[in-house]
């Protein structure tokens, strides 16, 4: 268990950065899909950029990206609270 406030600070900042990047990737992907629907493209036109054999992994990857981003933010918030508690006790 990490007990140093400096280490906790580094960890939660890294988790926040990872969570932000994951959620930005998910949001950008959703905007791309919405744009393709808006212009009236054929179904699954948003996946044309991907190679043919990897298209089936697009939805699971999007869901994993959203879940990983949310989990990273949640864990980062817990570590930030733990750091504040450690500083308050000292």
C-alpha positions as CSV (number, residue, x, y, z in Angstrom):
1,X,0.0,0.0,0.0
2,X,1.3,3.4,-1.0
3,X,1.6,5.8,1.9
4,X,3.6,8.7,0.4
5,X,1.4,11.7,-0.7
6,X,3.8,12.4,-3.5
7,X,3.4,8.9,-5.0
8,X,-0.3,9.0,-4.6
9,X,-0.4,12.4,-6.4
10,X,1.6,11.0,-9.3
11,X,-0.6,7.9,-9.5
12,X,-3.9,9.8,-9.5
13,X,-2.6,12.3,-12.0
14,X,-1.6,9.5,-14.3
15,X,-5.0,7.8,-13.8
16,X,-6.8,11.1,-14.7
17,X,-4.7,11.5,-17.8
18,X,-5.4,7.9,-18.9
19,X,-9.1,8.3,-18.2
20,X,-9.3,11.6,-20.1
21,X,-7.6,10.1,-23.1
22,X,-9.8,7.0,-23.0
23,X,-13.0,9.0,-22.8
24,X,-11.9,11.4,-25.5
25,X,-11.3,8.5,-27.8
26,X,-14.7,7.2,-27.0
27,X,-16.4,10.5,-27.5
28,X,-14.6,11.2,-30.8
29,X,-15.6,7.8,-32.1
30,X,-19.2,8.5,-31.1
31,X,-19.1,11.8,-32.9
32,X,-17.7,10.2,-36.0
33,X,-20.5,7.6,-36.0
34,X,-23.1,10.4,-35.5
35,X,-21.6,12.4,-38.4
36,X,-21.8,9.4,-40.7
37,X,-25.4,8.9,-39.7
38,X,-26.1,12.6,-40.2
39,X,-24.7,12.7,-43.8
40,X,-26.9,9.7,-44.6
41,X,-24.0,7.3,-45.3
42,X,-24.7,3.6,-45.8
43,X,-24.9,1.5,-42.6
44,X,-21.5,1.0,-40.9
45,X,-19.8,3.6,-43.0
46,X,-18.1,4.9,-39.9
47,X,-16.1,1.6,-39.9
48,X,-14.8,2.0,-43.4
49,X,-11.5,3.3,-42.0
50,X,-10.8,0.1,-40.2
51,X,-9.4,-3.0,-41.9
52,X,-12.1,-5.6,-42.9
53,X,-11.2,-8.3,-40.4
54,X,-11.0,-5.9,-37.4
55,X,-14.4,-4.3,-37.7
56,X,-16.1,-6.8,-35.4
57,X,-13.9,-5.5,-32.6
58,X,-15.0,-1.9,-33.0
59,X,-18.0,-1.9,-30.6
60,X,-16.2,-3.9,-27.9
61,X,-13.2,-1.6,-28.1
62,X,-15.4,1.4,-27.8
63,X,-17.1,0.0,-24.8
64,X,-13.8,-1.0,-23.2
65,X,-12.5,2.5,-23.8
66,X,-15.5,4.0,-22.1
67,X,-15.3,1.6,-19.1
68,X,-11.6,2.0,-18.7
69,X,-11.9,5.8,-18.8
70,X,-14.6,5.8,-16.1
71,X,-12.8,3.3,-14.0
72,X,-9.5,5.3,-14.2
73,X,-11.3,8.5,-13.1
74,X,-13.0,6.7,-10.3
75,X,-9.7,5.2,-9.0
76,X,-8.0,8.5,-9.4
77,X,-10.6,10.2,-7.3
78,X,-10.2,7.6,-4.6
79,X,-6.4,8.0,-4.6
80,X,-6.8,11.8,-4.5
81,X,-9.1,11.5,-1.5
82,X,-6.6,9.2,0.2
83,X,-3.8,11.7,-0.4
84,X,-5.8,14.5,1.1
85,X,-6.6,12.3,4.1
86,X,-2.9,11.5,4.6
87,X,-1.9,15.2,4.4
88,X,-4.7,16.1,6.8
89,X,-3.5,13.6,9.4
90,X,0.1,14.8,9.3
